[in-house]
Amino acid sequence: MTPGVVAAAGLLGVLLGPLLRREIFRYAVPAAGPPGGSPPRPDGPVGRSVRRSCPHCAATIGAPTRRNPLGVLPPTGGCPRCRGVVGPRAGLVEVVAATVYAALAARVDDVLPLLAYAWIAGFGIVLGFVDVAVRRLPDRLTLPAAAGVAGLLGAATLASGQFGRYAVAVACALALAGAYLGLLLLSAGGLGPGDVKLALGLGFATGWYGWSTALSGALAGLLLASGYAAVLLRLRRVGRRDHLPHGPAMLAGALGAVLLAA
């Protein structure tokens, strides 16, 4: 893409930041559940584990108002009413979104695949922050992420006639989700069902560029997660039985694989 498109993509990431912050606030719900929220259930059914009120002043957050029709949160990361911190630090979400969107626009040339990656990137940014905050990857985020990237890449397939390429992406998605399901069954708490569902969407995204990209993205994610855990163990910040967020490493590995392959 041209430098102008890359710059526009970065600006789009900045503009989406407040909307992404709203979703991070909604789904960053600890296992015990928030005041004013639905009963929690990590990685559970669609519609569960959503919070709606500020933990400091109990004001409703995320509801449309005359001044804020989208119910977004400001880049400062504070509650619109009491200014208490209710999300990631000021500007962090916006910087991450701008960087990811600009990087994708710089590497992915075709419009429909770029839209597919923009779709899953938006959900992925929210999922990454939520997983770090509360160690969960909600179905209401992982499943639309997978469905959206699959649908948009399907539209790209119809436009280009590359049906074999889409078949490989489907196979990679199923294989990666199956591999994570196997790890879930063997890990005794190391992974969660949300990791399996996230793997399905990431398998589509990386599989669009072939088996080698899907494999390298998966291995990169595992290596990043293992390295992070090893550092924390070395520093004695966690114990061997502590559950660590695996989603951010999966997302970073898949992003790196796509950027190198595109």
Secondary structure, DSSP 8 states (H G I E B T S, - for coil): --HHHHHHHHHHHHHHHHHHHHHHHHH---TT--TTS----TT-STT-S---B-TTT--B-S---SS-TT----TT-B-TTT--B-SS-TTHHHHHHHHHHHHHHHH--SHHHHHHHHHHHHHHHHHHHHHHHHS---HHHHHHHHHHHHHHHHHHHHHHT-HHHHHHHHHHHHHHHHHHHHHHHHHTTSS-HHHHHHHHHHHHHHHTT-HHHHHHHHHHHHHHHHHHHHHHHHTTSS-TT-----HHHHHHHHHHHHHHH-
